[in-house]
Amino acid sequence: MRIQAICEVLKSELVNNGYGYGVYLDGNMYQPNRENGFDEDFFKILMTKYRIQSSEVTKQKKIGTCNDIVLLMRAILEEHRVRSKIWILCELQREKYHTILTFEAENKVVYLELTPQSDNSCYGKEFVYENEQQFIVDQVSDDVEIVEATDCIKAGISLADLVKEVSVRMKRKICPWCNLSEKDKQYLLLESKHWYTFLADEQDYMGRCILVLKSHCESLSELSEDEWKDLHEQIKIVENCLKSLLGADLCNWSCLMNSFFKEEKPHPHVHFHVRPRYSRPVEINGRSYSDEEFGHHYERKKKKQICEGDRETIYQKMKAWLEEQQ
């Protein structure tokens, strides 16, 4: 089908039949009262009682939120074998969300806005893009992000659960620790189900490592039981390596995340630093390194660093040792 024909099919159902903005619950229709701006009572219903409607209910009652409308649009498109995706726009400052849909036709990506909201100037309009990336770039701004949500916009999902999932996806998208490049993983030592272990760039204490959680959590209280169990195993493996291979007497573990909050918009990501501590000098490639603060708190801004060549040697030795243990 051509773009215009697809748009007409969708508009004939959603525009010509006068769909309203609201929800159908327990045999009643609820719509926001816009006379005084924000309708707190309607919002409370959305957050406590509302579940995304089935496309059948939305079509029968001619009412829905943006989630319900795009789910109906997707059902109509599936009947015509047109591929589509669902996206959620998020205004980061106000934490305001809006669900939209795109479809593919004529090797283009088309965004058609059909959510019946009187304050939406895009209503009934289609926007055609050369590709998906062009569409994404057009939607994103300093205060607006977008994530795909095709898999989580389903009938029966509560708005509270949806907002929680979208929030995690938004944070994951803009979090550098969730988007590590191959270059970032250059000194990867160990990978488990939930954790990465890297040899740290800063080798102020020989063998210093960083354990990074794969999922996006902003505090230790958010870790799942499975993630805690996996962390325990990784700690045992890493400590065994540092003690057996490099001769560390103990390890100082820390999870502070203070640096994230130096940014105007902090995006903390759970990770641990482990600093091996040595009572005796350790020799690498003919060079001797001493832990002058042994028995005391580690030095936060230690000037003496291990040279790059010795860092590479430590990495290769640790990598080989860990592979042998597997």
C-alpha positions in Angstrom: 0.0 0.0 0.0 1.1 3.6 -0.7 1.5 6.1 2.1 -1.6 8.1 1.4 -3.8 5.0 1.2 -2.5 3.8 4.6 -3.1 7.2 6.2 -6.7 7.2 4.8 -7.4 3.8 6.2 -6.3 5.0 9.7 -8.0 8.4 9.5 -11.3 6.8 8.3 -11.5 4.9 11.6 -10.0 7.3 14.1 -10.8 10.8 12.7 -14.1 10.2 10.9 -15.7 8.4 13.8 -15.0 11.1 16.3 -12.8 9.3 18.9 -12.5 11.1 22.2 -9.6 11.3 24.6 -10.2 9.4 27.8 -10.6 5.9 29.2 -13.4 3.3 29.6 -13.5 1.7 33.0 -16.0 -0.5 34.8 -18.8 0.4 32.4 -18.0 4.2 32.6 -16.2 6.7 30.4 -13.8 9.1 32.0 -12.4 12.2 30.3 -10.2 15.0 31.6 -11.8 18.3 32.4 -9.6 20.8 30.6 -11.3 24.0 31.8 -8.8 24.6 34.6 -5.8 23.0 32.9 -4.5 19.9 34.6 -7.2 17.5 35.8 -5.8 15.9 39.0 -8.8 13.5 39.4 -8.4 12.2 35.9 -4.7 11.7 36.3 -5.3 9.8 39.6 -7.6 7.4 37.7 -4.9 6.9 35.0 -2.2 6.1 37.6 -4.3 3.9 39.9 -7.1 2.2 37.9 -6.3 2.5 34.2 -5.0 -0.4 32.2 -4.2 -0.1 28.5 -7.3 -1.1 26.7 -7.6 -3.8 24.0 -8.0 -2.5 20.5 -11.5 -4.0 20.4 -12.6 -2.0 23.4 -11.1 1.2 22.1 -12.8 0.7 18.7 -16.2 -0.1 20.3 -16.2 2.7 22.8 -14.5 5.3 20.5 -12.3 6.5 23.4 -8.7 6.1 24.5 -5.4 7.6 25.6 -2.4 7.8 23.3 -1.5 4.2 24.4 -4.9 2.9 23.4 -5.0 4.7 20.1 -1.6 3.5 18.9 -2.5 0.0 19.9 -5.6 0.2 17.7 -3.6 1.8 14.9 -1.1 -1.1 15.1 -3.9 -3.6 14.9 -5.4 -2.0 11.8 -2.0 -1.9 10.2 -1.4 -5.6 10.9 -4.6 -6.4 9.1 -3.1 -4.6 6.0 0.3 -6.2 6.6 2.0 -2.9 7.2 5.0 -2.9 9.5 4.9 -0.5 12.4 6.6 0.5 15.6 5.5 2.2 18.8 7.6 4.9 20.4 7.4 7.0 23.6 8.4 10.6 23.7 9.6 11.8 27.1 9.9 15.4 28.2 12.8 14.9 30.7 12.2 17.9 32.9 8.4 17.5 33.4 8.6 13.7 33.1 5.7 13.9 30.6 5.2 11.0 28.2 3.4 10.7 24.9 3.0 7.5 22.9 3.2 7.6 19.1 3.4 5.2 16.1 5.4 5.0 12.9 4.8 2.7 9.9 6.9 1.8 6.9 5.7 2.3 3.3 7.4 3.1 0.0 10.8 2.7 1.7 9.9 5.6 4.0 9.1 6.0 7.7 5.8 7.7 8.4 4.7 9.3 11.7 0.9 9.9 11.8 -0.6 11.5 14.9 -4.1 10.4 15.7 -4.5 10.7 19.4 -7.6 12.9 20.0 -6.1 15.7 22.1 -7.3 19.2 21.4 -3.9 20.8 22.3 -1.9 18.7 19.9 -1.2 20.7 16.8 0.0 17.6 15.0 -3.4 15.8 15.1 -4.4 14.3 11.8 -1.1 15.1 10.2 1.5 12.7 8.7 5.2 13.3 8.6 7.3 11.4 6.2 11.0 10.6 6.8 13.7 9.0 4.6 14.6 6.6 7.4 14.1 5.8 11.0 17.2 7.7 12.1 15.9 10.9 10.5 12.6 10.4 12.4 14.4 9.9 15.7 16.6 13.0 15.2 13.6 15.1 14.4 11.9 14.1 17.7 14.8 14.5 20.0 15.8 17.8 21.6 17.6 19.1 24.7 14.7 18.2 26.8 13.0 15.4 24.8 14.1 11.8 24.4 12.5 8.9 22.5 12.6 5.2 23.1 11.0 2.3 21.2 8.2 0.7 23.2 6.6 -1.7 20.7 7.1 -4.6 23.1 5.7 -3.0 26.2 2.5 -1.3 24.9 0.1 -4.2 25.5 -3.5 -4.5 26.7 -3.8 -4.9 30.4 -0.5 -3.1 31.3 -1.0 -0.4 34.0 0.2 3.1 33.4 2.3 3.0 36.5 4.2 -0.1 35.3 4.6 1.4 31.8 6.0 4.7 33.2 8.4 2.7 35.3 9.6 0.6 32.4 9.9 3.7 30.1 11.9 5.6 32.8 14.4 2.7 32.9 14.7 2.6 29.1 15.2 6.4 28.9 17.9 6.3 31.6 19.6 3.3 29.9 19.6 5.1 26.6 21.4 8.2 27.9 23.6 6.4 30.4 27.2 6.0 29.1 27.7 2.9 31.3 24.8 1.3 29.5 26.2 2.0 26.1 29.8 0.9 26.3 31.7 0.8 23.0 34.2 -1.9 21.9 36.9 0.6 22.8 35.5 1.0 26.3 35.6 -2.8 26.7 39.3 -2.9 25.6 40.4 -4.0 29.1 37.5 -6.3 29.9 38.8 -9.0 32.2 35.6 -10.9 33.1 32.0 -11.1 32.1 29.2 -12.8 34.0 25.4 -12.8 33.6 25.0 -9.5 35.4 28.5 -7.9 35.7 31.5 -6.7 33.7 34.9 -6.6 35.4 37.5 -4.2 33.8 41.1 -3.4 34.6 40.8 0.3 35.6 42.4 3.0 33.5 43.8 4.5 36.8 46.4 2.0 38.1 47.3 3.9 41.3 47.0 0.6 43.0 48.3 -2.3 41.0 45.5 -4.4 39.6 42.8 -1.9 40.4 39.5 -3.0 38.8 36.0 -1.8 38.2 32.9 -4.0 38.4 30.0 -2.6 36.3 26.4 -3.7 36.6 25.0 -4.6 33.2 21.5 -3.5 33.9 20.7 0.2 34.8 20.4 0.6 38.5 21.0 3.9 40.3 21.5 2.6 43.9 22.4 -0.7 45.6 18.8 -1.0 46.9 17.6 -1.6 43.3 19.7 -4.7 42.7 17.8 -8.0 42.3 18.6 -11.0 44.4 20.2 -12.7 41.3 22.4 -9.7 40.7 23.6 -9.8 44.4 24.4 -13.5 44.2 26.3 -13.0 40.9 28.2 -10.0 42.5 29.2 -12.3 45.4 30.7 -14.8 42.9 32.5 -12.1 41.0 34.0 -10.7 44.2 35.4 -14.1 45.1 36.9 -14.6 41.7 38.5 -11.1 41.5 39.9 -11.2 45.0 41.3 -14.7 44.4 43.0 -13.4 41.2 44.5 -10.3 42.9 45.8 -12.3 45.9 47.0 -15.4 44.0 48.5 -13.7 41.0 49.7 -10.3 42.3 50.1 -11.1 45.9 47.6 -8.6 47.3 47.0 -8.9 51.1 43.5 -7.5 51.0 41.1 -5.6 48.8 39.4 -2.2 49.4 35.9 -2.2 47.8 33.9 0.9 47.3 30.6 1.9 45.6 30.3 5.7 46.0 29.1 7.2 42.7 29.7 10.7 43.9 31.2 11.9 40.5 27.9 11.3 38.7 26.4 14.1 40.8 28.9 16.7 39.6 26.7 16.8 36.5 23.7 19.1 36.2 21.6 16.0 35.2 23.2 13.1 37.1 22.7 9.6 35.8 24.3 7.3 38.3 25.0 3.7 37.4 25.9 1.1 40.0 29.6 0.0 39.9 32.3 -1.0 42.3 36.0 0.0 42.5 38.4 -2.6 44.0 41.8 -1.5 45.1 44.3 -4.3 46.0 46.5 -3.4 48.9 50.1 -4.7 49.3 52.3 -5.1 52.4 55.3 -5.8 50.2 56.7 -4.2 47.0 55.5 -5.9 43.8 57.8 -6.1 40.7 56.6 -5.9 37.2 58.9 -5.8 34.2 61.9 -5.0 36.4 60.1 -2.1 38.1 59.1 -2.1 41.7 55.9 -0.7 43.1 55.1 -0.1 46.8 51.8 0.5 48.6 53.1 3.3 50.8 49.7 3.7 52.5 49.3 0.0 53.4 47.4 -0.3 56.6 45.7 3.0 56.1 42.9 4.4 53.9 43.8 4.3 50.2 45.0 7.6 48.8 42.3 9.2 46.6 44.6 11.3 44.5 47.8 9.1 44.4 50.4 10.7 42.2 52.5 7.6 41.5 50.9 5.5 38.7 51.9 2.3 37.1 53.3 3.0 33.6 51.3 2.0 30.5 53.6 -0.9 29.5 53.2 -2.4 33.0 49.5 -1.9 32.9 49.3 -3.9 29.7 51.4 -6.7 31.3 49.1 -6.8 34.3 46.1 -7.0 32.1 47.5 -9.9 30.0 48.5 -11.8 33.2 45.1 -11.3 34.9 43.2 -12.2 31.7 45.2 -15.4 31.3 44.8 -16.4 34.9 41.1 -15.8 34.9 40.7 -17.8 31.7 42.6 -20.7 33.2 40.2 -20.8 36.1 37.1 -21.1 34.0 
